[in-house]
Amino acid sequence: MEMNILKKEKNEMEIEFDNLTFPEILRSYLNKDLAVIFAAWKKEHSTKNPVLLVKTKGKEAKVAVEGAVKSIVKELEKVEEDFKKIK
């Protein structure tokens, strides 16, 4: 997965991804964070890559994204553990 930071400010980030799968998952987790006031992706045209926009209040946008990524990784690790227990 490739990503490109298009904009990085204290309370706002724009991140371009090479596919839509991860931005949608990340958007979902970001919207659980009370400091995130806006998290959504857009795709201007079918030939363009999706761009995730994150706006925060009271927490840096980068910190919010990092927290969401850590939550995703933690949940995936639990899924992996549960899957390994299946016989």
SULLIN-V381295 format. One record per residue. N is the residue number from 1. RES is the residue in one small letter. PHI is phi in radians with two decimals (999 if undefined). PSI is psi in whole degrees, 0 to 359 (none if undefined). D_LAST is the distance of its C-alpha to the last C-alpha in whole Angstrom. Layout:
BEGIN
N;RES;PHI;PSI;D_LAST, N;RES;PHI;PSI;D_LAST
END
This chain:
BEGIN
1;m;999;131;31, 2;e;-1.88;145;35, 3;m;-2.48;155;37, 4;n;-2.40;125;41, 5;i;-1.38;114;42, 6;l;-1.56;328;45, 7;k;-2.63;133;47, 8;k;-2.45;105;46, 9;e;-2.17;175;48, 10;k;-0.97;311;48, 11;n;-1.97;16;47, 12;e;-2.68;138;46, 13;m;-2.43;147;43, 14;e;-2.19;125;43, 15;i;-2.22;126;40, 16;e;-1.67;135;40, 17;f;-2.06;159;36, 18;d;-1.51;353;36, 19;n;-2.62;175;33, 20;l;-1.66;346;33, 21;t;-1.06;305;29, 22;f;-1.22;319;30, 23;p;-1.01;325;33, 24;e;-1.20;318;32, 25;i;-1.14;315;29, 26;l;-1.08;318;31, 27;r;-1.00;316;34, 28;s;-1.05;314;31, 29;y;-1.24;322;31, 30;l;-1.10;322;34, 31;n;-1.23;351;36, 32;k;-1.44;343;34, 33;d;-1.45;122;36, 34;l;-1.16;339;39, 35;a;-1.41;347;41, 36;v;-1.52;119;41, 37;i;-1.67;344;43, 38;f;-2.77;130;42, 39;a;-2.58;115;39, 40;a;-2.75;157;39, 41;w;-1.97;157;39, 42;k;-2.39;153;41, 43;k;-2.37;104;42, 44;e;-1.15;331;45, 45;h;-2.72;155;45, 46;s;-1.08;340;42, 47;t;-1.56;354;43, 48;k;-1.73;155;43, 49;n;-1.39;151;40, 50;p;-1.23;148;39, 51;v;-2.16;126;40, 52;l;-1.66;128;39, 53;l;-1.93;129;42, 54;v;-2.21;128;41, 55;k;-2.19;137;44, 56;t;-2.26;166;44, 57;k;-2.48;120;46, 58;g;1.59;357;46, 59;k;-2.63;142;43, 60;e;-1.14;143;44, 61;a;-1.03;319;42, 62;k;-1.08;321;40, 63;v;-1.15;319;39, 64;a;-1.10;317;37, 65;v;-1.13;316;36, 66;e;-1.05;318;34, 67;g;-1.11;318;33, 68;a;-1.12;318;31, 69;v;-1.10;317;30, 70;k;-1.09;321;28, 71;s;-1.13;319;27, 72;i;-1.11;314;25, 73;v;-1.07;316;24, 74;k;-1.06;316;23, 75;e;-1.17;321;21, 76;l;-1.14;324;19, 77;e;-1.12;322;18, 78;k;-1.16;318;17, 79;v;-1.06;317;15, 80;e;-1.08;315;13, 81;e;-1.06;314;12, 82;d;-1.09;321;11, 83;f;-1.14;322;9, 84;k;-1.14;335;8, 85;k;-1.36;345;6, 86;i;-1.24;133;4, 87;k;-1.88;none;0
END
